[in-house]
Structures are given as C-alpha cells and as structure tokens.
Amino acid sequence: MAALIYKICPRPLWQEAEAAGVFNGAPIDLADGYIHFSTAEQARETAARHFAGQDDLVLVAVDAGALGEALRFEVSRGGALFPHLYAPLALGAVCWVRPLPLGADGAHLFPGLA
C-alpha cells in the first residue's frame, strides 16, 4: 500500500488543477516555493490551524512514493517533519479526492486516513 500524504485545498482551486492536469499550489504554496502537505497524523491540526471555519474544501490523498526527490520532509510546526513538494503536483500521483465538510461543532469531518 502506498504511503499517503494529504493536501487540504479549496474545491474551486482543486477543480482548476483537474482542468489543467496539474496542481501548482495554493497561494501560500506559491509564496513559500513549495506545496505544503500533511501526514495523516498532522492533517487534523493543519485543518484546525489554517482552514478553521472554511467549508467547500477537499482532502487530496497523494502517493508520497510517486513524487520522487522533489518531496522533502522538513522541520516545521513544533519541530515535526512535514512533507513539502518542490515541484508541481502531477495528478497521476493522486490516489483520491474527498470532500472535507464542517461538522456541527465547526471542526472538519475527515474521511478515513491511511
């Protein structure tokens, strides 16, 4: 089974990527020079910190092994290693895309994470 990493993305931005055949990143990714991802263990905190209260999001699962040397795990929040992609995301590496709705308590409802 592939090792998965996750991208939280506004649905309209992801739809643009699907139409273009590649995901170049969200505005924060473009500003930082790499595409931010989270591991399964990090995804909920990422949603709470950076996407609080936002709806119309998708959770994109990506095969980390398909990204090659452009994927680096680097120290970030709290000293944890976060996956950063220093290249556009080829959609062939995407395993699935699922809605990331808000629950009644305002927290995002995550589909099963590997």
C-alpha positions in Angstrom: 0.0 0.0 0.0 1.2 3.5 -0.9 2.4 5.8 1.8 -0.1 8.7 1.6 0.3 12.4 2.3 -2.5 14.9 2.3 -3.3 18.3 0.8 -6.3 20.3 2.1 -7.5 22.5 -0.8 -10.5 24.8 -1.6 -12.7 22.8 -4.0 -12.6 25.5 -6.7 -8.8 25.6 -6.7 -8.7 21.8 -7.0 -11.2 21.9 -9.8 -8.8 24.3 -11.7 -6.0 21.9 -11.1 -8.0 19.0 -12.5 -8.9 21.1 -15.6 -5.2 22.0 -16.1 -3.9 18.5 -15.4 -1.5 19.7 -12.7 -1.7 21.4 -9.3 0.8 24.2 -8.9 -0.2 25.1 -5.4 -2.4 27.3 -3.4 -1.3 31.0 -2.8 0.6 30.1 0.3 2.4 27.3 -1.5 3.4 29.7 -4.4 4.6 32.3 -1.8 6.7 29.7 0.1 8.1 28.0 -3.0 6.8 24.5 -2.3 3.5 22.7 -1.9 2.6 22.1 1.7 1.3 18.6 2.7 0.5 16.9 5.9 0.8 13.3 7.1 -2.4 11.5 8.4 -1.3 12.4 11.9 -0.9 16.1 11.0 -3.9 16.7 8.8 -6.5 17.5 11.5 -4.3 20.1 13.2 -3.5 21.6 9.8 -7.2 22.0 9.1 -7.8 23.5 12.5 -5.0 26.0 12.3 -5.1 27.0 8.6 -8.7 26.2 7.5 -10.8 26.9 10.6 -14.4 27.5 9.7 -13.8 27.1 5.9 -16.2 24.9 4.0 -16.1 23.7 0.4 -12.7 22.1 0.9 -11.4 18.8 -0.4 -8.9 16.4 1.1 -6.4 15.1 -1.6 -4.5 11.9 -0.9 -1.2 11.6 -2.7 1.1 8.7 -3.1 4.3 10.1 -1.5 6.5 7.5 -3.3 5.4 8.8 -6.7 6.8 12.2 -6.0 10.5 11.3 -6.1 13.3 13.6 -4.9 11.1 16.7 -5.1 9.4 15.6 -1.9 11.2 16.5 1.3 10.3 16.0 4.9 11.3 19.2 6.7 11.1 20.5 10.2 8.1 22.8 10.7 5.4 23.3 13.3 6.6 22.2 16.7 9.7 20.6 15.3 7.6 17.9 13.4 8.7 16.8 9.9 6.2 17.9 7.3 6.1 16.8 3.7 6.9 19.6 1.2 6.9 19.2 -2.6 9.3 21.3 -4.5 7.6 20.8 -7.9 4.1 20.9 -9.3 1.9 18.0 -8.3 1.3 15.7 -11.2 -2.3 14.5 -10.9 -1.2 10.9 -11.6 0.2 10.8 -8.1 -3.3 11.5 -6.6 -4.9 8.4 -5.1 -8.3 10.0 -4.2 -10.0 13.3 -3.6 -12.8 13.5 -1.0 -15.0 16.3 0.4 -13.8 17.8 3.8 -17.0 19.2 5.2 -17.5 21.0 8.5 -19.3 19.2 11.3 -21.9 20.6 13.6 -19.1 21.6 16.1 -17.2 23.6 13.4 -14.4 21.0 13.1 -13.8 19.3 9.7 -15.0 15.8 9.3 -12.2 13.7 7.9 -12.7 10.7 5.7 -10.6 7.6 6.6 -6.9 8.4 6.6 -4.3 5.8 5.9 
